[in-house]
Amino acid sequence: MFTKKNLHLKLISRNVKLQFYNTLIRPTVTYASETWVLKENTINKLMIFEREITRKIFGPTRSDDGYWRIKTNQEINTLLKGQNVIGFIKKTKIELAGPC
C-alpha cells in the first residue's frame, strides 16, 4: 500500500510518486469539485495541501553554500509546470459545462 510515508523514500522514483499523486491523491482531493464554490479560503487550503505533497515528492534543495533548504513556492510551480490543483478544478468545471 502506498502511503504518505512512501513519498519520502528514495527507492521510489519521482516519476512514480508524481503518477501516484496525479492518479490517486489529486482525484480524491478534488472529488465533486465541479460543484464547489471556489472561495479564497478554499483555494488557499488546496494550494497549501498541494505544495506540502509536492515538497515531499521533490525533496529539499542544496543551496550554493552547502546547506539543505525546502523548495520555494516559485520552484514548486516551475516543477509542476503551472498545472496546479486549482487549474485542474477549473478545467473540469469548463469540461462539464461543455457545449452549453
C-alpha positions as CSV (number, residue, x, y, z in Angstrom):
1,M,0.0,0.0,0.0
2,F,1.3,3.4,-1.0
3,T,1.1,5.8,2.0
4,K,2.2,9.3,2.8
5,K,5.4,7.9,4.3
6,N,6.4,6.4,0.9
7,L,6.7,9.9,-0.6
8,H,9.9,10.3,1.4
9,L,11.5,7.0,0.2
10,K,14.4,7.4,-2.2
11,L,13.9,3.9,-3.5
12,I,10.7,5.1,-5.4
13,S,11.4,7.4,-8.3
14,R,10.0,10.9,-8.6
15,N,8.0,9.8,-11.7
16,V,6.3,7.1,-9.8
17,K,5.5,9.4,-6.9
18,L,4.1,12.0,-9.4
19,Q,2.0,9.3,-11.1
20,F,0.7,8.3,-7.7
21,Y,-0.2,11.9,-6.9
22,N,-1.9,12.5,-10.3
23,T,-3.9,9.3,-10.4
24,L,-4.9,8.8,-6.7
25,I,-4.3,11.8,-4.5
26,R,-5.5,14.6,-6.7
27,P,-8.7,12.9,-7.8
28,T,-9.5,12.0,-4.2
29,V,-9.0,15.6,-3.0
30,T,-11.0,17.1,-5.9
31,Y,-13.9,14.7,-5.8
32,A,-17.1,16.5,-6.8
33,S,-15.1,19.7,-7.1
34,E,-17.3,20.7,-10.0
35,T,-20.0,21.7,-7.6
36,W,-17.7,23.7,-5.2
37,V,-17.8,27.4,-4.9
38,L,-14.1,28.4,-5.0
39,K,-13.7,30.9,-2.2
40,E,-10.3,32.4,-1.3
41,N,-10.2,30.3,1.8
42,T,-10.8,27.0,-0.1
43,I,-8.2,28.0,-2.8
44,N,-5.6,28.7,-0.1
45,K,-6.1,25.4,1.7
46,L,-5.9,23.4,-1.6
47,M,-2.8,25.2,-2.7
48,I,-1.1,24.6,0.7
49,F,-2.0,20.9,0.6
50,E,-0.6,20.6,-2.9
51,R,2.6,22.4,-2.1
52,E,3.1,20.2,1.0
53,I,2.7,17.0,-1.0
54,T,4.9,18.2,-3.9
55,R,7.6,19.3,-1.4
56,K,7.7,15.7,-0.1
57,I,7.8,14.3,-3.6
58,F,10.7,16.5,-4.9
59,G,12.6,16.8,-1.6
60,P,14.9,19.5,-0.4
61,T,17.4,21.6,-2.5
62,R,21.0,22.0,-1.7
63,S,21.9,25.7,-1.8
64,D,25.2,27.2,-3.0
65,D,26.6,27.4,0.5
66,G,26.1,23.6,1.0
67,Y,23.0,23.8,3.3
68,W,19.8,22.0,2.5
69,R,16.6,24.0,2.2
70,I,13.0,23.4,1.2
71,K,11.8,24.4,-2.2
72,T,10.1,27.8,-2.5
73,N,6.6,28.1,-3.9
74,Q,8.0,29.5,-7.1
75,E,10.3,26.5,-7.6
76,I,7.3,24.1,-7.0
77,N,5.2,26.0,-9.5
78,T,8.0,25.7,-12.0
79,L,8.4,21.9,-11.4
80,L,4.6,21.4,-11.8
81,K,4.7,23.5,-15.0
82,G,1.8,25.6,-13.8
83,Q,-0.6,22.6,-13.6
84,N,-1.8,23.2,-10.1
85,V,-4.9,21.8,-8.4
86,I,-7.0,25.0,-8.9
87,G,-6.3,24.9,-12.6
88,F,-7.4,21.2,-12.6
89,I,-10.7,22.1,-10.9
90,K,-11.4,25.0,-13.2
91,K,-10.7,22.8,-16.2
92,T,-13.1,20.1,-15.1
93,K,-15.8,22.7,-14.5
94,I,-15.4,24.0,-18.0
95,E,-15.4,20.5,-19.5
96,L,-18.7,19.8,-17.7
97,A,-20.3,23.0,-19.0
98,G,-19.2,21.8,-22.5
99,P,-21.3,23.0,-25.3
100,C,-23.8,25.0,-23.2
